[in-house]
Each structure stands twice: as structure tokens, then as C-alpha cells.
């Protein structure tokens, strides 16, 4: 057993080391682009998108090709090259594989931009690279984040940058402890309790939608629902190291990966902040029902 783990770890190091070294080069390149972005923002956005694509596609190949992860998909067919607001539930650090799988098929992998913690801005190379790419770096205190959001939204609304702007609406990963706290909060505030999910935080979503309505090329909200199973344990995801080092993920390892996507035109969303918050709440209840159905389907297979 110990020998098998040692061999798996060694395999992981051999696969990941070249990618990790390239990640350092990528972050260094993006950091160099950061001061140039003030003079040539459009060129830097396109250049950083290309650099990011090469690195993100590589890690996706490690997961799906080298390590045999089979991602199944359901829902709507996404138009190629369409800009959108992307929302998803958050189970694990490996969730990005599910979202990137759809982005690759839509030709938008390099255009993905994720909400990141503002503290990352001061991390050499990594944080500077994220900043140069035009990713929103927020504190989750939306009144304090106004200036940062204006910067990011301006690139999309004024400069018309093609973008998938991605956020995990629960703001944190699902754990049993957090789920229990969410159930207590929902009962205290007379809110419905979504199955297999935390209650979504609505302020960020409302702010994003209301800003990006102004961007004519942002046509829709993509609601992605991510599901896992491992040896009959529903919503059990691999660790990030497992995803990078273990072969035959969807075979001998016993992992199942699924992502469902719903495309909702922005024109179909309600206008007011209150109604948008209610819309997101309703989507989360529906996502929970989808996950429960997926659990039943997998338990019979």
C-alpha cells in the first residue's frame, strides 16, 4: 500500500513539475504585463488570455487525458464565443475542471475570469498575474469592493472584452459543518433550504448582473451545477493532488464527475435587485433538486 502511494506520488511529480514550472513562467510574464496594461489594456487582455489558455489547457489535459477523468455533461448547448456571467455551486478545489471543460468546448477557456480574494493582489507573481489578467479581486464586502468592480466591469462594458465572469455564489466550499450553519440561518430567516448546497449569497450576483446588463455582448447567465461521486459517496470530490497524480480516476479510482449547465438570457432575468436575489434563491432550490436526482441516478448505476 505504502509502495503504491509512493509510486503514485512520484508519478504525480513527474507529470506536474513541468506544468508547475510553466505556471511560474506564466505568472512572471503576466506580472511584466501589469504596468503595460495601463497603456495598452486591450492588447494586454488579449495577450494574457492567450498565456492563460496555454496553462489552463495543460492542466485540463493532465486531469482528463493523463489521469483518465471522465466528465459527463448535461443541459444546454452553449454558443461558441459567447460572453456570459457564470455561476456555480462550490464543492472542491477541483470544481474548476468542470467549468473549464465547458469553456474549452465553447472556445472561451482563455477568457475565463474568476472572482479572487483581494489578499492575493500582494502575492508576488501569482497575485500580480491575476491582477494583470483583469480578474476581480474582492473582499466580499461589496461596498468596499466598488472601485475594484468598476475597474473590472469597465473592461467588459466599455472595452467590450469577451469574458466568462465566474463566481461561486455560495462564496465558500460546501462542508457538512457549513451546511448545518446554513440550515440554521435559513430557518431563522425563513428561507428555503437547498439540498446538497449552501444558501447562495446574493449581493455579488445582483451587482454583477446590474453592471453587465450594460454590455451588449454579454448575453446570458450560465448556471452550472457540479456533482461528484466516489464509491457510492455522493458529492465526494478528489483532492487537488489526487486529481493531478492518480491514474484512471474514473476507472479503478471510482470517481464520477458531472456538470449540468443552464443558459438563461439576461433579458429574461428580473430588473430589480430584490427580484434578482429571489431569482438566485429559486435557482439554488432547483439546483438542489437536480443534484438529488443525480444522486438517485448514480445510486442505481
Secondary structure as the mmCIF struct_conf table of DSSP 4:
data_model
#
loop_
_struct_conf.conf_type_id
_struct_conf.id
_struct_conf.beg_label_comp_id
_struct_conf.beg_label_asym_id
_struct_conf.beg_label_seq_id
_struct_conf.end_label_comp_id
_struct_conf.end_label_asym_id
_struct_conf.end_label_seq_id
HELX_RH_AL_P HELX_RH_AL_P1 UNK A 2 UNK A 36
TURN_TY1_P TURN_TY1_P1 UNK A 37 UNK A 39
HELX_RH_AL_P HELX_RH_AL_P2 UNK A 41 UNK A 61
HELX_RH_PI_P HELX_RH_PI_P1 UNK A 62 UNK A 66
BEND BEND1 UNK A 67 UNK A 67
STRN STRN1 UNK A 71 UNK A 75
HELX_LH_PP_P HELX_LH_PP_P1 UNK A 76 UNK A 79
TURN_TY1_P TURN_TY1_P2 UNK A 80 UNK A 81
STRN STRN2 UNK A 83 UNK A 88
TURN_TY1_P TURN_TY1_P3 UNK A 93 UNK A 94
HELX_RH_AL_P HELX_RH_AL_P3 UNK A 95 UNK A 105
TURN_TY1_P TURN_TY1_P4 UNK A 106 UNK A 107
HELX_RH_3T_P HELX_RH_3T_P1 UNK A 109 UNK A 111
STRN STRN3 UNK A 112 UNK A 114
STRN STRN4 UNK A 116 UNK A 117
HELX_RH_3T_P HELX_RH_3T_P2 UNK A 118 UNK A 122
BEND BEND2 UNK A 123 UNK A 123
TURN_TY1_P TURN_TY1_P5 UNK A 124 UNK A 125
HELX_RH_AL_P HELX_RH_AL_P4 UNK A 126 UNK A 132
TURN_TY1_P TURN_TY1_P6 UNK A 133 UNK A 134
STRN STRN5 UNK A 137 UNK A 138
BEND BEND3 UNK A 140 UNK A 140
TURN_TY1_P TURN_TY1_P7 UNK A 142 UNK A 145
HELX_RH_AL_P HELX_RH_AL_P5 UNK A 146 UNK A 157
TURN_TY1_P TURN_TY1_P8 UNK A 158 UNK A 158
BEND BEND4 UNK A 159 UNK A 159
STRN STRN6 UNK A 164 UNK A 168
TURN_TY1_P TURN_TY1_P9 UNK A 169 UNK A 170
BEND BEND5 UNK A 171 UNK A 172
HELX_RH_AL_P HELX_RH_AL_P6 UNK A 176 UNK A 188
TURN_TY1_P TURN_TY1_P10 UNK A 189 UNK A 190
TURN_TY1_P TURN_TY1_P11 UNK A 195 UNK A 196
BEND BEND6 UNK A 197 UNK A 197
HELX_LH_PP_P HELX_LH_PP_P2 UNK A 198 UNK A 201
HELX_RH_AL_P HELX_RH_AL_P7 UNK A 203 UNK A 212
TURN_TY1_P TURN_TY1_P12 UNK A 213 UNK A 214
TURN_TY1_P TURN_TY1_P13 UNK A 216 UNK A 217
STRN STRN7 UNK A 218 UNK A 230
TURN_TY1_P TURN_TY1_P14 UNK A 231 UNK A 232
STRN STRN8 UNK A 233 UNK A 234
TURN_TY1_P TURN_TY1_P15 UNK A 235 UNK A 235
HELX_LH_PP_P HELX_LH_PP_P3 UNK A 237 UNK A 239
HELX_RH_AL_P HELX_RH_AL_P8 UNK A 240 UNK A 245
BEND BEND7 UNK A 247 UNK A 247
TURN_TY1_P TURN_TY1_P16 UNK A 249 UNK A 253
STRN STRN9 UNK A 255 UNK A 265
HELX_RH_3T_P HELX_RH_3T_P3 UNK A 266 UNK A 268
BEND BEND8 UNK A 269 UNK A 269
BEND BEND9 UNK A 271 UNK A 272
HELX_RH_AL_P HELX_RH_AL_P9 UNK A 273 UNK A 300
#
